[in-house]
Amino acid sequence: MRRQQLRLRVQQQLRADAHLTPQQVAFRNRLLAPLSAEQRERIQHALSGGSDDELICSRFKKKIHRYDIHTLRPRSWLNDMVINFYFDLLDERCKTTSALRQQREQQQQQSSSSSSASPPAPAPAPAPPAQEYLILNSFFYETLNLKGFARVKRWTRSVDIFSLHKVIFPVHLGNHWCLACINVAARRFEYYDSFLSPNHHCMRLMRQYLLDEWRDKAARYPRPTAELDLAEWTDYSPSDPALLPPQSNGYDCGLFMCTYANCVAADMPFLFSQENMVLLRQRMILAIVD
């Protein structure tokens, strides 16, 4: 019986994989890779290897203690320290991935130029990698919502968000976490709620934020028009569980939100479900302590 169930699951997985690109299959396999014995030991040590107030790691000007890691136990709510630390990890990954891809493109261009019949021109100094994603922490939406644009405009003083692909940030609704994304490349405001609910207030806030950002940075980054036209921008907040994996309990919203962010920042579909939450909690512990 178990062998028949395993065969059926493998057949279902193969049918699902037939609709995915090789890059999407590779991303899903990394996201949901089984844990090794050594990884399980590291997770167990992070959870119970000492006192609750022991410092586990210190990065991004943040300190993670064992009591923070405890929020990644099953059936627990993630705290904002863990969530913001994870978003820093995503930001670091996005910058590294963008830099490596741009470096490969520069090398390909140089290789193409050197293979031509004419004498090669001196190679220009490599340009610094262009930022493509802006990952913001939970204080961004809270501050924008409660105190207005004037209190968050300095957050982008060194970047023109209209040159980016995406701006991604968590939305905390008191006892529930959701994800918001200003998809500049697709001209779309995105909102992802694991309860599949819309948030019209957040959508309006993102639209107004973009209008204010356009005007505020006009002196530093010349604009083609005095006002930003958002007529062609759309709102996207999926309510179909076939498009967005929903949660089926009252404590996994933080994990869902962080995993949505992982997928959105990698330009990948949502290739996980509620049944993967325990594994994803464990993998988040590894991401933090490694």
Secondary structure, DSSP 8 states (H G I E B T S, - for coil): -HHHHHHHHHHHHHHHHTTS-HHHHHHHHHHT----HHHHHHHHHHHHSS-TT-EEEEETTEEEEHHHHGGGSTT----HHHHHHHHHHHHHHHHHHHHHHHHHHHHHHHHHHHTSSS--------------EEE--HHHHHHHHHH-GGGTGGGGTT--GGGSSEEEEEEE-SS-EEEEEEETTTTEEEEE-TT----HHHHHHHHHHHHHHHHHTTTTS--SSSS---TT-EEE----TTTS----SSS-HHHHHHHHHHHHHTT------GGGHHHHHHHHHHHHH-
